[in-house]
């Protein structure tokens, strides 16, 4: 049984004055009834409860059992909470004690009489205490989980900002300086005054090396922060990543996009892209795979991403914190990125049978399909 608040039945208990009035009325009625009929006790008509009155001295006329005393106590337990119910129970038992002392004939009867009254409300109160305790524990777990996700989100945001800054610095400083160097070498080569073949060869080599370094720096910048992801969205960025992986590694990487495409928010988009990027990097470096498949499935519930390969596979640790200790920090990074956006991530792998990674992102209420995409256009294989 789950409750959504630490306080049980909050709406019912909000009308506390009314509940006190009901409990008071019930208690007064029962006390008057007991003391009014007390002169004729104990009474038994030979029915099935004949044995009961000998050990339970809350019974009154016509064998209407004194367990009705439980009515105000149980009502208080439900409507006012276990602390107030305990106080009301203690008060009622004090009020009825003279009745028990007058008719009971042994300490054993005192004990049994009170036990029949005390045990049921104590059980109900114990259940409520357990429910409240479980609710508090669940809320504490959820709060710790939320705080952990927020810390991870902040760390990843800081990491991405630093990546973006480094990429911008590389592009604006190192790459520009190399372009200036390549331009200067080109201008000198165009200058007819430079006739020495050795010098021209060095200038040509300087120009080519500078342009090659510029290309490498731009590739590094794209890896640090892909502009296509920010400018065009997730699907074009993944298409570019798949094409690049296929061209550079020779692995047959296939991309399938199914459903009506909608765009995630920036943090979700970046996290999903990074998971796919890390998964394809693992396929390239560790899986020894000949083929892989990336599937983006969009539906009304959200986005599900599957990355499968036919590589060597591995034994998945049940404790994800062991990923880093076993040299699989990339898998731990995937898990942390999924936690940071509240997504689900499942890693399935068996030695010799390949690996499957699934990311599930719930669709935000405001998520809308992208213009120009419909189901027929989105169902594509690259």
C-alpha positions as CSV (number, residue, x, y, z in Angstrom):
1,X,0.0,0.0,0.0
2,X,1.4,3.4,-1.0
3,X,0.6,6.8,0.4
4,X,1.4,10.1,-1.2
5,X,2.0,12.0,2.0
6,X,3.7,11.5,5.3
7,X,0.4,12.5,6.9
8,X,-2.2,9.7,6.5
9,X,-5.6,10.8,5.1
10,X,-4.8,14.5,5.1
11,X,-8.1,15.7,3.7
12,X,-10.1,13.7,6.3
13,X,-8.0,14.9,9.2
14,X,-8.2,18.6,8.1
15,X,-11.6,18.9,9.8
16,X,-10.2,18.2,13.3
17,X,-12.9,20.1,15.3
18,X,-15.6,18.0,13.8
19,X,-13.8,14.8,14.6
20,X,-13.3,15.8,18.2
21,X,-17.0,16.5,18.5
22,X,-17.9,13.1,17.0
23,X,-15.5,11.2,19.3
24,X,-16.8,13.2,22.3
25,X,-20.4,12.4,21.5
26,X,-19.7,8.7,21.0
27,X,-17.6,8.4,24.2
28,X,-20.3,10.1,26.3
29,X,-23.0,7.9,24.9
30,X,-21.1,4.7,25.6
31,X,-20.1,5.8,29.1
32,X,-23.6,6.7,30.1
33,X,-24.8,3.4,28.7
34,X,-22.3,1.4,30.7
35,X,-23.0,3.2,34.0
36,X,-26.8,3.1,33.4
37,X,-26.8,-0.6,32.9
38,X,-24.0,-1.4,35.3
39,X,-26.4,-2.4,38.1
40,X,-27.5,-5.5,36.2
41,X,-24.1,-6.7,35.2
42,X,-22.9,-9.4,34.7
43,X,-25.8,-10.7,32.6
44,X,-25.9,-13.7,30.3
45,X,-28.8,-15.2,28.4
46,X,-27.0,-18.4,27.7
47,X,-26.1,-17.4,24.1
48,X,-22.8,-18.2,22.3
49,X,-21.0,-15.4,24.1
50,X,-21.8,-16.9,27.6
51,X,-18.1,-17.5,28.2
52,X,-17.0,-14.1,27.2
53,X,-18.5,-12.0,30.0
54,X,-16.5,-14.0,32.6
55,X,-13.3,-12.5,31.3
56,X,-14.5,-9.3,29.7
57,X,-16.3,-6.9,32.0
58,X,-17.3,-4.2,29.5
59,X,-20.4,-6.2,28.5
60,X,-23.8,-4.7,29.1
61,X,-27.5,-5.5,28.9
62,X,-28.7,-8.0,26.2
63,X,-25.2,-9.1,25.6
64,X,-24.3,-6.1,23.4
65,X,-20.6,-6.5,23.9
66,X,-18.5,-3.7,25.4
67,X,-16.3,-3.9,22.3
68,X,-18.4,-1.0,21.1
69,X,-16.0,1.0,23.3
70,X,-13.6,0.5,20.4
71,X,-15.8,2.7,18.1
72,X,-14.6,6.2,19.4
73,X,-11.0,4.9,19.7
74,X,-10.8,3.5,16.2
75,X,-12.6,6.5,14.8
76,X,-10.0,8.7,16.5
77,X,-7.1,6.6,15.1
78,X,-8.3,7.1,11.6
79,X,-9.6,10.7,11.8
80,X,-7.2,12.2,14.3
81,X,-4.0,10.2,14.1
82,X,-2.4,7.6,16.4
83,X,-1.0,10.1,19.0
84,X,-4.5,11.6,19.7
85,X,-6.1,8.2,19.6
86,X,-3.8,7.0,22.3
87,X,-4.7,9.9,24.5
88,X,-8.5,9.3,23.9
89,X,-8.1,5.6,24.6
90,X,-6.3,6.3,27.9
91,X,-9.0,8.7,28.9
92,X,-11.8,6.3,28.1
93,X,-10.1,3.5,30.0
94,X,-9.6,5.7,33.1
95,X,-13.3,6.6,32.9
96,X,-14.4,2.9,32.7
97,X,-12.0,1.6,35.3
98,X,-14.4,1.9,38.2
99,X,-16.9,-0.3,36.3
100,X,-14.2,-3.0,35.8
101,X,-13.1,-2.8,39.4
102,X,-16.6,-3.1,40.7
103,X,-17.5,-6.2,38.8
104,X,-14.2,-8.0,38.1
105,X,-13.2,-10.6,40.6
106,X,-9.4,-11.1,39.9
107,X,-6.3,-9.4,38.4
108,X,-6.6,-11.8,35.5
109,X,-10.0,-10.4,34.6
110,X,-8.6,-6.8,34.9
111,X,-5.9,-7.8,32.4
112,X,-8.2,-9.6,29.9
113,X,-10.8,-6.8,30.0
114,X,-8.3,-4.2,29.0
115,X,-6.5,-6.4,26.5
116,X,-9.7,-6.8,24.4
117,X,-10.0,-3.0,24.3
118,X,-6.3,-2.1,23.7
119,X,-5.1,-4.6,21.2
120,X,-7.3,-3.6,18.1
121,X,-6.5,0.1,18.2
122,X,-2.8,-0.6,18.9
123,X,-2.7,-2.8,15.8
124,X,-4.3,0.0,13.7
125,X,-1.9,2.6,15.2
126,X,1.0,0.3,14.5
127,X,-0.1,0.0,10.9
128,X,-0.3,3.7,10.5
129,X,3.1,4.3,12.1
130,X,4.6,1.7,9.7
131,X,2.9,3.5,6.7
132,X,4.1,6.9,7.8
133,X,7.6,5.5,8.4
134,X,7.6,3.9,5.0
135,X,6.4,7.1,3.4
136,X,9.1,9.1,5.1
137,X,11.7,6.6,4.0
138,X,10.4,6.7,0.4
139,X,10.4,10.5,0.4
140,X,13.9,10.5,1.8
141,X,15.1,8.1,-1.0
142,X,13.3,10.2,-3.6
143,X,14.9,13.3,-2.2
144,X,18.4,11.7,-2.2
145,X,17.8,10.5,-5.8
146,X,16.6,14.0,-6.8
147,X,19.6,15.6,-5.2
148,X,22.0,13.2,-6.8
149,X,20.4,13.8,-10.2
150,X,20.7,17.6,-9.6
151,X,24.4,17.3,-8.7
152,X,25.1,15.1,-11.7
153,X,23.1,17.6,-13.9
154,X,25.2,20.5,-12.6
155,X,28.5,18.6,-13.1
156,X,27.6,17.6,-16.6
157,X,26.4,21.2,-17.4
158,X,29.8,22.5,-16.1
159,X,31.6,19.8,-18.1
160,X,29.7,20.7,-21.3
161,X,30.3,24.4,-20.7
162,X,34.0,23.8,-20.3
163,X,34.0,21.7,-23.5
164,X,32.3,24.5,-25.3
165,X,34.8,27.0,-24.0
166,X,37.8,24.9,-25.0
167,X,36.3,24.3,-28.4
168,X,35.7,28.0,-28.9
169,X,39.2,28.8,-27.7
170,X,40.7,26.2,-30.1
171,X,38.7,27.5,-33.0
172,X,39.3,31.2,-32.3
173,X,43.0,31.1,-31.4
174,X,44.9,28.0,-32.5
175,X,42.9,27.3,-35.7
176,X,43.0,31.0,-36.7
177,X,46.7,31.2,-36.1
178,X,47.3,28.2,-38.2
179,X,45.1,29.6,-41.0
180,X,47.1,32.8,-40.9
181,X,50.3,30.8,-41.2
182,X,48.8,28.8,-44.1
183,X,47.7,32.0,-45.8
184,X,51.1,33.6,-45.3
185,X,52.8,30.5,-46.9
186,X,50.3,30.6,-49.8
187,X,51.1,34.3,-50.4
188,X,54.8,33.6,-50.4
189,X,54.3,30.8,-52.8
190,X,52.4,33.1,-55.1
191,X,55.2,35.7,-54.9
192,X,57.3,35.2,-57.9
193,X,60.3,36.6,-56.0
194,X,60.7,33.3,-54.2
195,X,62.5,31.2,-56.7
196,X,64.5,28.8,-54.4
197,X,62.9,25.3,-54.8
198,X,63.9,24.3,-51.3
199,X,62.2,27.3,-49.8
200,X,59.1,26.7,-52.0
201,X,59.0,23.1,-50.8
202,X,59.2,24.1,-47.2
203,X,56.5,26.7,-47.7
204,X,54.3,24.1,-49.4
205,X,54.9,21.7,-46.6
206,X,54.1,24.5,-44.0
207,X,50.8,25.3,-45.8
208,X,49.7,21.7,-46.1
209,X,50.6,20.9,-42.4
210,X,48.8,24.0,-41.2
211,X,45.6,23.2,-43.1
212,X,45.8,19.6,-41.9
213,X,46.1,20.8,-38.3
214,X,43.2,23.2,-38.8
215,X,41.1,20.2,-40.1
216,X,42.1,18.2,-37.0
217,X,41.3,21.0,-34.6
218,X,37.9,21.5,-36.2
219,X,37.2,17.8,-35.8
220,X,38.3,18.0,-32.2
221,X,36.0,21.0,-31.7
222,X,33.1,19.1,-33.3
223,X,33.8,16.2,-30.8
224,X,33.9,18.6,-27.9
225,X,30.7,20.4,-28.9
226,X,29.0,19.5,-32.2
227,X,27.4,22.6,-33.6
228,X,25.1,20.5,-35.7
229,X,23.4,19.4,-32.5
230,X,22.7,22.9,-31.4
231,X,21.7,24.2,-34.8
232,X,19.8,21.3,-36.5
233,X,18.8,19.0,-33.6
234,X,19.3,15.4,-32.5
235,X,18.4,13.4,-35.6
236,X,20.8,15.3,-38.0
237,X,23.5,15.2,-35.4
238,X,23.2,11.4,-34.9
239,X,23.1,11.0,-38.7
240,X,26.3,12.9,-39.0
241,X,27.9,10.8,-36.2
242,X,26.8,7.5,-37.7
243,X,28.2,8.6,-41.2
244,X,31.5,9.7,-39.6
245,X,31.9,6.5,-37.7
246,X,31.1,4.4,-40.7
247,X,33.6,6.3,-42.9
248,X,36.4,6.4,-40.4
249,X,36.2,2.8,-39.1
250,X,34.7,0.8,-41.9
251,X,32.1,-0.7,-39.5
252,X,28.7,-1.1,-41.1
253,X,26.7,1.3,-38.8
254,X,23.0,1.6,-39.7
255,X,20.7,4.3,-38.4
256,X,16.9,3.9,-38.3
257,X,14.5,6.7,-37.3
258,X,10.9,5.7,-36.6
259,X,7.8,7.6,-35.6
260,X,7.0,11.3,-35.7
261,X,10.1,13.2,-34.7
262,X,10.0,15.7,-31.9
263,X,12.8,17.6,-30.3
264,X,14.0,17.1,-26.8
265,X,15.0,20.0,-24.5
266,X,18.7,21.0,-24.9
267,X,20.0,19.0,-21.8
268,X,18.1,15.9,-22.8
269,X,19.2,16.2,-26.4
270,X,22.9,16.6,-25.5
271,X,22.8,13.7,-23.0
272,X,21.2,11.3,-25.5
273,X,23.7,12.4,-28.1
274,X,26.6,11.8,-25.7
275,X,25.3,8.3,-24.8
276,X,25.1,7.4,-28.5
277,X,28.5,8.9,-29.1
278,X,30.1,7.0,-26.2
279,X,28.3,3.8,-27.3
280,X,29.7,4.0,-30.9
281,X,33.1,4.9,-29.5
282,X,33.0,1.7,-27.4
283,X,31.9,-0.3,-30.5
284,X,34.9,1.2,-32.4
285,X,37.5,0.6,-29.7
286,X,36.5,-2.5,-27.8
287,X,33.7,-4.5,-29.4
288,X,35.6,-5.8,-32.5
289,X,32.2,-5.6,-34.2
290,X,31.5,-5.8,-37.9
291,X,28.2,-4.1,-37.8
292,X,26.1,-1.9,-35.4
293,X,22.6,-0.4,-35.5
294,X,21.3,2.8,-33.9
295,X,17.5,3.1,-33.7
296,X,15.6,6.2,-32.7
297,X,12.0,5.4,-31.9
298,X,9.7,8.4,-31.3
299,X,6.1,7.9,-30.0
300,X,3.6,9.6,-27.8
301,X,5.4,8.4,-24.6
302,X,8.8,9.7,-25.6
303,X,12.0,8.6,-27.3
304,X,13.6,5.2,-27.1
305,X,17.2,4.8,-28.4
306,X,18.7,1.4,-29.0
307,X,22.4,0.9,-29.9
308,X,23.2,-2.7,-30.8
309,X,26.4,-4.4,-32.1
310,X,27.5,-7.9,-33.0
311,X,30.8,-7.6,-31.1
312,X,32.5,-9.7,-28.5
313,X,30.3,-8.4,-25.7
314,X,31.2,-8.6,-22.0
315,X,29.7,-9.5,-18.6
316,X,27.6,-6.7,-17.2
317,X,28.2,-5.8,-13.6
318,X,25.1,-5.7,-11.4
319,X,26.6,-2.7,-9.5
320,X,27.2,0.1,-12.0
321,X,29.8,1.7,-9.7
322,X,32.1,-1.2,-10.6
323,X,32.2,-0.1,-14.2
324,X,35.0,2.4,-13.6
325,X,37.0,-0.2,-11.5
326,X,36.8,-2.6,-14.4
327,X,37.9,-0.1,-17.0
328,X,34.5,0.7,-18.3
329,X,34.2,4.4,-17.2
330,X,32.4,5.2,-20.4
331,X,29.5,3.0,-19.4
332,X,29.4,4.7,-16.0
333,X,29.4,8.0,-17.8
334,X,26.3,6.9,-19.8
335,X,24.6,5.9,-16.6
336,X,25.3,9.3,-15.0
337,X,24.1,11.2,-18.1
338,X,20.8,9.2,-18.0
339,X,20.3,9.9,-14.3
340,X,21.0,13.6,-14.9
341,X,18.0,13.9,-17.2
342,X,15.8,11.4,-15.4
343,X,16.0,8.8,-18.3
344,X,16.2,5.1,-18.1
345,X,19.3,3.2,-19.3
346,X,19.6,-0.5,-19.7
347,X,22.8,-2.3,-20.7
348,X,22.6,-5.9,-21.9
349,X,25.6,-7.9,-23.0
350,X,26.8,-11.4,-23.1
351,X,30.4,-12.5,-23.9
352,X,30.6,-13.4,-27.5
353,X,27.0,-12.3,-28.3
354,X,27.3,-8.5,-28.7
355,X,25.9,-5.6,-26.7
356,X,22.6,-3.7,-26.6
357,X,22.2,-0.3,-24.9
358,X,18.7,1.2,-24.5
359,X,17.9,4.8,-23.4
360,X,14.3,5.8,-22.6
361,X,13.4,9.5,-22.4
362,X,9.9,10.4,-21.4
363,X,8.3,13.0,-23.6
364,X,7.7,16.4,-22.0
365,X,4.2,17.7,-22.0
366,X,5.1,20.6,-24.2
367,X,7.0,18.4,-26.7
368,X,5.9,19.1,-30.3
369,X,6.7,17.4,-33.6
370,X,9.1,19.2,-35.7
371,X,7.7,20.9,-38.8
372,X,8.4,19.1,-42.0
373,X,8.5,15.6,-40.3
374,X,5.7,13.1,-40.5
375,X,5.6,9.4,-39.9
376,X,6.3,8.4,-43.4
377,X,9.3,10.8,-43.7
378,X,10.7,9.9,-40.3
379,X,10.7,6.1,-41.0
380,X,14.1,6.0,-42.7
381,X,17.2,3.9,-42.6
382,X,20.6,5.5,-43.2
